[in-house]
Amino acid sequence: MSQTTAEGVQVLGGTVERGDEILTKEALEFVAGLQRAFGARRDELLERRKQRRAEAARAGRLDFLEETREIREGDWKVAEPPAGIRDRRVEITGPTDRKMSINALNSGARIWLADLEDANTPHWANVVGGQVNLYDVIRKQVELTTPEGKQYKLRDDVQHAVPLVRPRGWHFDEKHVLVDGKPVVGALLDFGLYFFHNAKESIERGTGPFFYLPKMESHLEARLWNDVFTKAQADLGVPHGSIRATVLIETFPAAFEMEEILYELRDHSAGLNAGRWDYLFSVIKTFRESDSYILPDRNSVTMTAPFMRAYTELLVRTCHKRGAFAIGGMAAFIPNKKDPEANEKAMQKVHDDKKREAGDGFDGSWVAHPGLVEICFEEFDAVLGDKPNQIDNVREDVQITADQLLDVASTPGEKTVEGLRAAVDVGVRYIVSWLGGNGAAAIHNLMEDAATAEISRSQIWQWLHTGVVLADGRQVTKDLVREVLADTEKQLRSEEGFPVDDLGRAVELFEQVAVADEFVDFLTLPAYEQID
């Protein structure tokens, strides 16, 4: 299907229920205006990423920028946080399907990261359907009756979570909408549709417009977002500074530009978040050919590894120095009533994780399941008490060097065949789920998004291309990876209840991004070519 509803705009996606309420002529004209103003700059910044990675690989390191030293040494603060998000001690994350939307708002968490990115397969129905649901969320008119007759609606006895919408990263194009014959930047479509329909309503209600910004690699990419915000507000007559955005520091290059990123967004900043899974993926991706940045088995890399500790300590210090929120990482466990002993161990790990973050000075943290909200509250309440946040804890004791951020080699743990098998298993399972339309997948009692599959396949690529020898003496070769893939496929085909329809494609895709000579920047890009 192709329809032209605004000048120069073609919608190639099929009909989505209530999609006509979102894809109006005026909304598409607004999105087209953003694309025309900023699409070329986005392209230049993606090209710059490649150049910078090549430079980093040649130098064997990253460093703080000499040309922005004045910003780091300057005396400035970001804008004061609006009342609706002054207290962010517990944030729940999840995709924007209708059931999740209701459960998130009812969860008791202060904030809901409404995810149009890594926890969402960008099927056209999800892209548009998510916007329909968010429209209803802002107006508190979201409810659902399932085919089985189960009803979900907003509770009136809890404080509803405030939505912070996460659009797609700068690298992603939306193939179902063309502006002047070219695919629109996915981030501009996601942001533009949400902002157009909900900015004024959310301002009146004190719930926005608030965002999470993913996958940025430099302050110039933050500057682009700031310019998008400035234009969007001006075009709709919305007061400058109404938008507030929290940036995920989830790429290795961005860790060296945290202050500059806050500075670029200072009128619109709501702080930084420690996006730890994607950060590991980016560490591998940035230095994938180097022997100095080889990580052990994914599951053995914890937040207490020296380079991860340096990153989170620097994040808190940077944010609080500038009056911004520091938000901690994800607790991905899914409570499991069938195995009380394992469940108790997992919950204790969540307690320990959140206690460490609260003690380190974070203002709040993420959970993936409503069953973890209470634990997160408990640990942050113990530190915050009645205070909404701890921005006043400026952590002047923290002095982090570039060498500490780069010290991947000190990470304890082994590289094992079990780690290789686990990486293939979780990667293939996740891609099966993603191809089937579910980007937030429950795998082995953990809620996984695209970052998990990205770490898994990039780690295998790195081990393979740097000739890693595993703990049992075997070298990682293409034959070994293919052997493990074949074993995994066989096992999943025999696993009761496992959806095998997309399994062949998932195995093929995983092999492509784990074994290919050329490293694929994001596995979701070739995967996107395979969905409607």
N, C-alpha and C positions, 0 to 999 in steps of 0.2 A: 504494500500500500504506500502511495506517496501523495501527500496533500500539501498544498501551499496555503498557509494561513496568514502569513505576514510577508511583506516584501523581501525577497531574497532568502526566505526560510522554507525549507522542505522538511516535513515530518515523514520519515520512512517507516516508523514503527506501526504496529497494528493497533487495533482499538483496545483500550484499557478502560475498565469500568470507572466511570466518573472522570476519565482522562480529559474530557472536553472542558471540565471546570478548571483544570490546571493549564492545559495547552491552549490558552486563549490567544487571540491575535495580539493583544496588548502585552501579555507576558512574554510571548515569543519575540516581539519587537524589542522588549527590554533586554532579553538575553542576547539578541543579535547585536544590539548596541554595545554590550560588553565584549562580545567576540570581536567585533570590528575594531574596537578601541585597544584591545589587549592581546588578541590571539597571536599576532606577530612577535610581540615581546615574549610571550610564553615560549614560542618556538626558539627564540634566541637563547633563552635561559636553559632550555633542555640541551641545546648544543653546547652551552658553557659547562654544563654538568660533565659532559664527555671529556672536554678539554681539561677540566680540573681533576678528574679522576686519573687521566693519563699523567698529569703533572705529579700528582700524589704518588702514583705507582712508581714513576721514575725516581722521585726523591726518597721513596720508602717511608714517608711520614706526612702528617698534616701539622699545621701550627696556627696559632692565633694570627690574625691579619695585622700587618704593620700599618696598612693604610687606614685602619679604623681605630688605631690606638686612642685617638682623642675621644671617641665615643666611650670606650671602656674606662678612660680616666676622667670623663666629664661628670658633672653633677646634675643629674636629671632623674625624673621618676615617670612611670606610666600613669595614666589617668586613674583616679579613684574607682574602685569597683562599684557598680550599681547595687542597690539594695537586694535585688532578686538573686544575686550570686555572691553575696558577701560570705556566706557559709557554704563551703563545698566539701565538708568533711567526708561525705560518702557519695560516690558517683557510680551509677550502674550503666553498663554499656550494652548495646545490642542493636540489631537491625530494625528497620522502620515498618515491619509487617504489623498488621493490626493487633494481633494478640500480644506481641512484645511491647507495642506502644502502651497498651492498657496496663500490662503487668509492670512495666517500668515506672509509669506514673504512680501506680499504687504501691510500689515496693518499699516506700519509706525513705529511699535515698533522696538526697537533696537535689541531685542533678541526674539527668539521663543523657548520655552521649547517644544521640539518635543517629545511627550510622548508615550513611549512604555509600560508605567506602569498603573497608576490608571485611566487614561482617555481612556484606550484601553482595550477592551475585548480580551484576548489572544487566540481567534480563530486562527488556523494555518494560515488561509488566511490573517489575520491582522498582525500576527508576521512577515511573509515573505513579504507580500505586503507593510508593513511599511518600511522595509529595501529597497525594490525597489524604493519607493518614495523618501527616504532619499538619495539614490544613485543619483537620478535625481536632487534633491534639491541642493546638493553640486556642481553639474555641471551646475546648472541654466538651466536645460533642462526639467523642470517639467511643463506640461500643461494638460488640461482635456477638453474633449467635452462630455457633458452629453447625455443620450439617448434622452432628449428633445431638443438637439441641442444647449444648452447653453455652451459658451466657457469660460474657465478660463486659463489665462496665466500670467506670471510674467510681472509686469509693469516696464517700464524703466525710470519712472519719480519719483521713490521713492528709498530711501536707503533700500535694502532688509534686513529683520531681520536675524541675525546670529543664526543658530540652535545650541541649547544645548540639547543633546539627553539624555532622562531619561530612563535607562534600568529598568527592574524589580528589586524588592528588593531581598535581600539574601534568603528570605524564600521560594521563588517560584521555582519549578522545571518545565522544559519544557518536557512534556510527548511525544512529537512528534520526539524528537531527543535523541537517546541512544548513550552513549559513554561507550564502554566495558560492554554493557548490562544494564547500569543504566541511568535514565533520566539525561540530562545535567542540570546544574544550569541555570535557566532562565536568570539571570543577566549576566552570562558569554557568553551565546549565543547572547543576545541582544548587549552587548558591543563588543564581538568578531567579529560578522559579520559586524557591522558598522565600527569598527576600521580597520579591514582587507581591506575593499573595499574603504574607504574614507580618511584614515589618511593622506596619502601623498598628495592627491588632495586638501584636506581642508587646509593643511599647506601652500601649494603654493598659495592658494586663500586668506589666512589670516582669514579663518573662522573655525578653529578647529585644532585638534579634541577636542571638548568641551562637557562636560557632566554635568548632575544633578544626584546626588546619593541619593536614597530614603531609608527611613525606618531603618537607622542604629541605633543601641542601644549602641554602645561603640566605644572607640578609637581603640580597637583591630579589629573591623570590618572595620574601616577606614584604618588601617594598611594592612589588607588583600587587599583592593582596591588598595592601593599604590603599593603593591607587584605585583598585576595583571598588573597595568599600566607599572611598570618597566620592567616586562618580555615581555609584548606586544610590547613595544617600541624597546627593544633589539632584539626580534625575527624578527621584520620587518625592522630593521635598521633605525628606526625613532629616532631623537635626544631625549635624556632623558629630561623630562620637557615640551615636546610638548603638552602633554595632560594637560588640566585644568578642574577641577571638582568643582562644587558647591554642598555642602552637605546640604540636607534638615534637619534641626533640627525639627523633627516632632515626636520624641518619648520622653517620660518623662525622661528615663535614660540618653539620649544623651544631654539633657539640662545641666546636671552636668559634662559633658565631652567636652564642646565646644572647649576649648583651646587645649586639647589633640588631638581632631579630626583634627583641623587645623594643629597641629604640625606633626601628622603622614603623612599628605598629603602635607606638606609644599612646596615641589618642584612642586606639581601638583595642588595646591589649587587655587580656584577662589572664596573662601568665603563660607558663610553660608546663608541659607534662612529660614525664619520663616514659616514653614509649619503648619499653625494654626489649620486646621480641624483635620488632623491626630494627632496633638499634644493632642487635647481634647480626641480623641479616646484612645490614649496611657495612658493619665492620668487615665481614667476609667479602662482600661485594667490592668494597673500595680497594682492598689489598689482596685480591683473590689469587694472584700469582706469586705472592711473597711467602717465604718460609717463616717470617717473623710474626705473622698474624694468623696462625693456624689454631683454631679452637679445638678443645676436646669434645667428646660426646655432648650434644646439645643439653641433655637433661642434667649434666653435671656442672653446667655453667650457672652459678647462682649470683644473686645480687651482692654477695660479699666478695666476689672475685675483684682483685685490686682495680682493674680498669673500669668495672661497672660501679664500684664504690666511688671512684674518683668522679665519674660522670654524674651520679646522683647528688653527691655532695656539692659539686660545682653548680648544679642546676638550682638547688635550694639557695645557695649563697647568692647567685646571680639574681634570682627572682626577688628575694627579700631586700637586697641592696637597692633594687629599683621599684619597690612597692608593689610587686606583682605576685600572683599566686604561684605556688609550686605544687603540682599535683602528682601523686605517686603512681606506681605501675599497677598492672592488672593482677588480681587474684582470679585465676581461671577455673578453680575447682568447682565441680558440680556435686552438691551433697548427695550421698549415696546411702539410702536407708537399708539396702540389702546386705551391706558389709559394714557393720558398726565399728569394727576394729580399724579397718582401713579409713573409714570416714573420720574417726576421731584423730588419727594421725594427720590426715589432710587438713582438718580444721585447725589443728595445733600449728601447722605450717602457716596457715593464713593469719592466725593470731600473731605469730612471730614476725611475719612479713610486715603486717600493718603496725605492730608495736615499734619495729625498727624505723619505719617511715615517719611515724608520728614523733618519735624521739629525735629523728634527724632534722625535724623542722618542716616537713611537708604540711600543707594546709588541708589535704584530703587525699583520697586514693580511690582506685577503681575496683569494682567487683563485677563479675560476669553473671551472677545468679542472685535472685532475691534472698536465697537462703544464707548468703554471706553478708548481707547488709548490716545485720545486728553485730557481727564480729567486728566489722570495720568501725562502726559507731563506738563500740566498747573501747577499742584501742585509741581512737582519736579523742573521744570524750575524756579519757583518763589524762590526756595531755592538754587539751584545749579548755576543758571545763565549760564555762559559760561564754568564753570568747568565740567569735565567729571564725577566726583564723589565727595564724601565728606569724603573719607578715612582719611583725615587730621583732621576731627572732632572726636577727640579721647574720648570724653565723660568721662573725668576723674571724673566728678561729680557723676557717677554711681557706687554704691557699693551695690551689691545684695547678700543676704545671702541665704543659703539653705532653711531656714524657709520661706522666702518670695516666693521662687519658689514653695514651698509645701502648701502655704496658700490657698488651694481650698475652705476651709470652709467659707471664707469671701466673696465668690462670691454671689452678690445679685440676687434675682429671686426666683420664686416659682416652685414647682413640681406639674403640673396640668394634668388633664385628657386630656385637649386640647393638651398639650405637648406630651402626650403619643400617641394620635391619629395622630398628625403631624409626629412623629417619625416613626410610622407604615406606614403611607401614603407615605412618601418620600422614606423610605427603600424599600417598595414593588415596587414602581414605578421605582426606580433605578435598582433593580435586574431584573425586566422585560426588561428594556433597555439593561442591561449588557448581559443577556442570548441571547438577539436578535442580539448581535454583536456590540452594541454601548456603549462604556464605558464613553462617555461624553454626559450626558443627560440633556436636557433642561426641568426643572421641576419647575413650579410656577415662571417663569421668572428668574430662577437662573440656571447657568451651574453647574451641580453636577458631581463629580467623585466618585470613590469607598469610599473615606473618609467619605462622608455624610452618606452612608448606614452603614458604620462601627460605627460611633458615635451613630446613631439611634438605632441599635440593641444592642450595648454594654451598652448603657444607660438603655435600657429596662431590659437587663439581670441584671444589677447592682441594679436597683430599685426593681426588683422582688426578688433577692437573699438577699437583705438587709432589706426587709420588709418595703419599703418606704410607708408612708401614704401621699396621695395626698392632695391638698389644700381643696378639697371638702369632706375630711374625709374618702375616700375609700382607702383601702390598695391595693397595686399592687400585684395581684395574677396571677397564670397561667390562671385561668378562665377569669379574666379581660382582659389579653393580647389576649387570643384566641377570646374573644368576639369582641374586637376592630379589630383584624385581619379579622374576618368573616364580620364585617360591612364594612371594607375597601375593601375586595374582592367584595362584593355585589355592592358597590358604583362604583368601577372601571369597573365592568362588564356592568354597565348601562351608563357609561360615553361615550359620542359620540366620536368615532374615537380612543378610547384607544385600543392598540393591546393586545388582550386577549389570544393569542396562548400560551404564556409562563407564564400566570398569575398564574395558579394552581401550577406550579413548583416554582414560585417566592414566593408565600405565604408559601408553605411547607418549602422552604429553609430559609425564614425569621424566621418562627417559630422555626426551628431547631437551629438557631444561637442565638435567643433571649430568648428561654425558657429552652433549654437543661441544665441538671445538670452540665455538663462539659463546660467550656467556650472555644469556638473555637477561635484560635488565629487570623485567618483572614477569613472572610466569603468568600473571593474569592477562597479559596482552595477547600471547598466542591462545590462551584459553578463551578469551573474549571472541576470537574469530570463530569459535565453534558453537556459539550460542545465539539465540534469536534476540 
